[in-house]
Amino acid sequence: MHDYLTIIDNINHKFEQFKLLVLQETKEVEELENFHLTPQQEIIMFYIIRNEPVIANDIAHHFGISKSAVSQVISKLEEIKMIDRQENSINRRETFIYLGDRGQEFHQLLNKIDAILVEKYYSKVTLTELENVLDTLNKIVGT
């Protein structure tokens, strides 16, 4: 148990160092603040970006939160043009959620940041090493 705690402490320390490095050297990360998203809104935006189009039930199920909680977040995201909603023509009780204009800008900025991180940092290791990190993280989170 002690060995695990020591390793986890070292991993956390490296994550903190990496986060500081990224914040200091990547001005684009600061631009994310211009979207004024709460952590919950940001996580839901990541989900929408990866799974577009989605419905509110998908989000509620994925995060294990109530549909009313999702509805509140979605309403706010729509208000600030991060998302658009469109009625499902086949099932009118269902509404598809897509990226709105600001959501598209947010997505493009995330892609730009990823490209910078690949160029500056991730390219320092092999794809196999990155795949091993991903495999380890998948085992930890159970996917």
HELIX and SHEET records of a PDB file:
HELIX    1   1 HIS A    2  GLU A   25  1                                  24    
HELIX    2   2 LYS A   27  LEU A   32  1                                   6    
HELIX    3   3 GLU A   33  PHE A   35  5                                   3    
HELIX    4   4 PRO A   39  ASN A   51  1                                  13    
HELIX    5   5 ALA A   56  PHE A   63  1                                   8    
HELIX    6   6 LYS A   67  GLU A   79  1                                  13    
HELIX    7   7 ASP A  101  LYS A  120  1                                  20    
HELIX    8   8 TYR A  122  LYS A  124  5                                   3    
HELIX    9   9 LEU A  127  VAL A  141  1                                  15    
SHEET    1   A 2 ILE A  83  GLU A  87  0                                        
SHEET    2   A 2 THR A  95  LEU A  99 -1                                        
END                                                                             
